[in-house]
Amino acid sequence: MADVRKIVELYLDTENMKQVTADNFDVRDKMVLYRGTNVLFCVHLRLGDGITYFQPDASSLWNFRVDNVFTPDSPDLVVSDNDQFNVPSDWGSLDITGGKVCWRTATNTTQLAEALGSDESQTMYAELWMKPPVDDAVLVCHWEITVHNKATNYGDSSDLVYSTSNIINWVDGDCVLYFPDGSVAQRWSK
């Protein structure tokens, strides 16, 4: 089967904790994710100068999280644990100690669906964490994102009801609206 993940290439300024462009300028628009999609993040971790790459220890553990609140007891809405990080076949430029990491993320969680409710989108916050072998976990970067809800669901359409009646029709150049019993409700002429 073909890989249907959306690929997102990001540049993160680890010193200033923000998303930047490839040329090290601040991004104008927030990163966008859609609920119910699979994403492969290919990320360049750079220092503030935009040239020097952050150099993590090769045996560090990684974690990516998305949430919409800043309370510690709130469950995170999207999580990618270490086993979703740095799969060699995911990115040809992968170089962990050279500051190029990647990870897989699935946004089909119940928690995200409940948080979005019927909202079209919400501003949320993404965080990339790293745990070096002998130190506590450190926040590598934190940035705002926009998460869009989905309006449809893939699947069975058997619950749809299709009307086979002609409740509105053109008759002799007039537009005619009919009642369910077939009698004329309204007629519009040019």
Secondary structure as GFF3:
##gff-version 3
##sequence-region A 1 190
A	DSSP	beta_strand	6	13	.	.	.	ID=ss1
A	DSSP	beta_strand	18	20	.	.	.	ID=ss2
A	DSSP	beta_strand	31	34	.	.	.	ID=ss3
A	DSSP	beta_strand	38	46	.	.	.	ID=ss4
A	DSSP	beta_strand	61	67	.	.	.	ID=ss5
A	DSSP	beta_strand	78	80	.	.	.	ID=ss6
A	DSSP	three_ten_helix	82	84	.	.	.	ID=ss7
A	DSSP	three_ten_helix	88	90	.	.	.	ID=ss8
A	DSSP	three_ten_helix	96	98	.	.	.	ID=ss9
A	DSSP	beta_strand	100	106	.	.	.	ID=ss10
A	DSSP	alpha_helix	110	116	.	.	.	ID=ss11
A	DSSP	beta_strand	121	131	.	.	.	ID=ss12
A	DSSP	beta_strand	138	148	.	.	.	ID=ss13
A	DSSP	beta_strand	168	171	.	.	.	ID=ss14
A	DSSP	beta_strand	174	178	.	.	.	ID=ss15
A	DSSP	beta_strand	184	188	.	.	.	ID=ss16
###
